[in-house]
């Protein structure tokens, strides 16, 4: 009986241990063998860059394949790489990697990727998975993976499954089935054609045979009236490159830690109905059945999941180098429209002051090209906070949306001081401003700096590099100026669609900006609205040719008065002429200011020293007679002091006492 009981106890313990093992085992169990669930080895790749204001910004997304248990991920070059439009250089990127534990749920974005190697011609890249502590469920060298088929032996007509994260599939993984429709060799690579649905976002995903092997890397899709055809790069064309580059060291991005913290915050807000922003400090509350979508550092979306007809709220923040205002935001908004060619289609905004929980701002109703939108704009410290929204089909979510907007609450106001100088090392140049026009040093190859003014919020100064294409490389200044004038004429000829007419107010092919930069193309341009000939914008550009680009420093003002523009341009000329092709330490304006500042400090020090001497030295009235009188006065003041009188009194009493004693002794004798 005792033996039987012990057997039962042992069986119970064994059952408990086995059951506990299943309970605590991660959803993505790893082993030395390839996974039998292909979706577990397919990842979503979110590629991040720092925008021109140094905010984390989602630049694009795609798919990838884990190809070994250490966490090496095979994907496309174009998924991981952002090239600068200005010069074709590669922007620094960092990668958020999302693993698929359940094909019916959103992937787990608790990992980052480091670049191991990439090749543009082959359109291939390899990343290394790195767990984010403490989020990640899987540690290094424990990842589920898929095996590669290097033979290119899959036959036309064979079944194939394509796994990936196309945008049309929303947040969960998508698996489409088809057949191998054929093979082709182009661009020095072997390609597999398939009728399995391939869409944007599938790039970097896997084409998997019925044997569970990766036969191709999803790379392209072609659409026409006949249907869809997907193209996969055959693994046979990539296998040699993969073998040569798998063991390369992974590169750490400069803002990797920032992406890790951002990923942690993304996880945290999924567990809360309150979103708290740090810069600028504000909070907003959503209903529990709505979601926060926080894909970039300066943008938050709030929407009801899986409701295509529902409403949504979008909150964006914009940084300024001084105390922000709604007027500054209006200038930024008009600038954006002007760059896109829509300034002439902007109607007059209707602004209504609002105050939500102590947050002052305006509700602005804006019309662009006949489309009307209402937004809220608030200012917190250096930032504007913009709330755009829609109520959904037939205003179905109006009550909920209004509730979200009315939950917006400031959480303090921090004001950051901005510099009043700009300096670049590539190319070498510098600029000197003042406290009225602080500088934003932009993180951009072409847009280098912006300057704003709190008192003149409808104006800004921009410092940019403008690429010279091959056709313009040998143009003289006169040729370039003529080209700019011809472009304005061409826009005017097609201007009815844009609602804008250009006019050249002033120009010079050989303008002298300063003693150093004296061969400048200067052009002052006006933008007028066609329907009423109202002046909207004036720009004074100064182009200086350097190698294969122009340095352009411009003053821009949204105004209906040319005289106001001329007056403001005169005020900012000292800033414009401070542009130098030297570092700040050699900038003539900076040196002159330093010299002036040193002289002022020297004068202040001399005055302070003079005051100190005046208070410590004898006055000019102190002649020898005056000194004698001063001594007598000092003696008189001493004789009149209480201490002197007390001591003198004591001595007089002592003398009187001695005299009395002497007289008494004489009489006794």
Helices and strands as residue ranges (DSSP letters): H 2-24, G 38-41, E 42-50, E 56-66, E 72-75, H 77-80, E 94-99, E 108-119, E 124-131, E 159-164, G 167-169, E 174-186, E 189-194, E 206-208, E 214-224, E 227-234, G 235-237, H 239-245, H 256-269, E 274-277, E 282-285, E 291-296, E 299-303, E 312-319, H 326-340, G 343-345, E 350-356, E 359-368, E 371-380, E 383-390, G 393-395, H 398-406, E 409-410, E 421-425, E 428-432, E 439-441, E 447-452, E 459-467, G 470-472, H 477-493, G 495-497, E 500-511, E 520-529, E 535-546, E 549-558, H 562-576, G 584-586, H 588-616, H 624-639, H 642-668
